[in-house]
């Protein structure tokens, strides 16, 4: 489960609960109900921790920097799974809309 504080601060801005907290908690609840173990990983540490995961979940993770997107792409290229929901990666790390969706 990938997270960043920037997602809450910049993408969540005026609607933090709806944009960031609810999607994150919703995925956690689904994983728990399905008895699927998970660990949170900061988007800056995907490459460092990649060996611990078989898949990444991006729960409506709107803000990702180019470097963070590159880490996600590298993970997938090494045959890692990816589930990205909502507007994941649609905004840069400051919450500004990026014109090109995945990968940007």
N, C-alpha and C positions, 0 to 999 in steps of 0.2 A: 504494500500500500504506500504509494508515493505521496509526500506532502511537502509543502513549503509555507513558511510564515508569510511570504510575499503574496501568496494566493489569497490569504485572509486579508492582509493589509491593503492590497491594491486591486485585486479582482473583486473581493468581497465588499470593499468600501462601504457603501450605504446599505447593503443588504447581506451582511456577513452570514447571518443564520441561513437564509435561503440559498445563497450562492456557494457557500463553502462548508458550513457545519452540517447541514442536513444531508447533502450528498455523501460526505465522509462517513457520518454515522450510519447512514443507510447501507452503505457497502459493508461496513463492519458488522452490522446486524445480520445481513445476508450471509456473510462468511461464517459467523458464529452459528446461525441456524443450520447451515449446511455442514457444520463441524469441519471447516477448512481452516487450518492454521494460517496465520498471517503475521507479518512484522511490518511496522512502519519504517520507511526509509526516506531520508531527506533527498530531494531531487539533486542536490549537489554531491551526494554520496552513492549514486547508483553504480558507477564504475567500480568504486572501492568495494562495495558490498555485493556485487553481481553474482558472485559464486554461491551466495546463500539462497538465491531465488530462482525459481523456474519461470516465473511470470511477474509482471508489474501491473498494478492496478492504478489508474489515474482517475480518481472519482471527481469529475467536474473540476479538474485542476486547470483552471483557465490560464494562469500565468506561469510561463516557463521561459527561461532565458535561452538564447541560442546554444549555450554550452550545455544546459540541462537537456534540451532536445537532442543534442548530439549524443549524450550519454544514453538516452532512451533508444535512439536509432541503433547505436552500437550494441546495446543489449539485445535488441530484436534480431540484428544481423547475426549474432552468435546463437541463434535459434531459441531465444527467450520469447515467452508469450507476452502479449500485451492486450489489456482491456482498458480503453480510454472512453470515458462517458462524458456526456454533455459537451461543453465547450473547451475541453482539454486542449491546451497549447494554442488557443485562438488569440491569446494576448501575450505581449512581451512581459518581462519581469516587473515592469512598472504599471501594468494593467492597461496599456495602450493596445488597441486592436491591431492585429497584424493582418495584412491583406491576403496572405497566402496561408492556407491551412496546412496540415501535416504533410510533409515536414517543412518547417519554415527556416 
